Amino acid sequence: QVQLVESGGGLVQPGGSLRLSCAASGSILSINGMGWFRQAPGKEREVVAAISRGGRRTTWYVDSVKNRFTISRDDAKSTMYLQMNSLKPEDTGVYYCAASSTYYGGTYSQRYDYWGQGTQVTVSS
């Protein structure tokens, strides 16, 4: 079992920045890929970014956040991060971190085994 806890969300003005953290505990050695997802009110959950466990640290971003968001992970600290810059109102939503014991860290939510409770990000003027 793996437990994930997100933190770092909040209210920010358009153009501002936030850094989300996802702390993992439990059977952390079983974690392979990790990812960030978000869900806006009335919309389906969507993938934001994903990162692999391997040495290449392959990353993927949804088009709407490319060049603004950066996903990273520190396996020694069992923590994943999402640095969000140049935030827009459409970035508003609940952000969830996810981890998989078998998935390399891609974009399909059904491949992830563990999920955090989410942290609210609101971008508003």
N, C-alpha and C positions, 0 to 999 in steps of 0.2 A: 504494500500500500504506500501511496505517496500523497502527502498533503501539500496544497499550494495556497499561498496567501498573497494577494495583491495589495499594494499600497502606493500612494503618491498621487492619487486622483484629487480633483478639486475644481474650483471655478477659476477660469482664466480668460483674459481679454483676447479677442482675435489678434493674431500675430505673436502671442506669447508662447511660452514653453512649459512643459511638464516632463518629469521623468517618472515613469512607472517602474515599480519593482515587483518581482514575484519570487518569494522565498519558498523553497522546497524543503520538506522534511519527510522522515520515514525512510522508505527503501530507495534512497536517492541514487544509489549505484545502478538501479534498474532504469533510470531515465535515459532515453536516447534523444529524440527530437522534442522541441518545444515550440510554442507559438503563442501569439496574441490574437484575440478575437474581440469584436465589439458588437453591441446591439443597441441600436437607436430605438426610441419609443415607436411602436407600431411597425417595426421592420424586423426582418429575420437577422439572425446572427451572421456576421461575415468575418472572414479571415482578414487580418490586418498585416501580419508579418509572421514569418516562421524562420527557424534556425536549426541547423543540424548539429549533431554531437561531434562529428568527425573533425579531423584536423583542418580541413578546408573551411569549416564553419560556413557552409553554404547558407545564404539567406534569400528570402523572397518577400516582396512587398506588393500589396494591392496598388494598382496604378495611382489611385487618388492620394497616396501618402508618400510615393517615391520622391526622394530628394528632400523630404521634410522629417521623416521618422527614421530612426536607426535602432535595430534590434541587436542585442548582444547578450552574452551569458558568461558567467564566471562559475565554472564547475567547482572550483575550490571552495567557493562561498555558497554553492547550491542556490544561486540566484540568477534570474534572467531580468533584463531591463528593456524598456522601450523609451528611448529619448524622443520626445515629440516637440518639434520646432515649427514655427510659423503656423500655429494652430488656426483652424477655421471653424465657424459655427457647425458645419456639417461633420466635424469630427466628434461632436457631442454624442455620448452614449456610455453604456456600462462596458468597461473593458475587462476581459477575462484572460487569464493565462491558462495554458494547457500543456500537458506533458504526455509522452507516450513511452512505453517500455519497449516497443517494437518499431514504431514509425520513425523514419529518419529525420522528420521535421518538415513536412510538406504542408499543403494547403487544405487538406480534407479533414474537416472536424470530426468525422466519424472514426478516424484512425487514432484519435487521442483518447487515452484511458483516464486521465486525471484532470480535474478542473478546479480552479479557485472559485471563490464566491463573487468576485467582481469588485471593481472600484469605479465610482462615477467620475466621468470627465465631462465638464460643461464649459463650452466656449461661447461666451456671450458678451456683448457690449452693454 
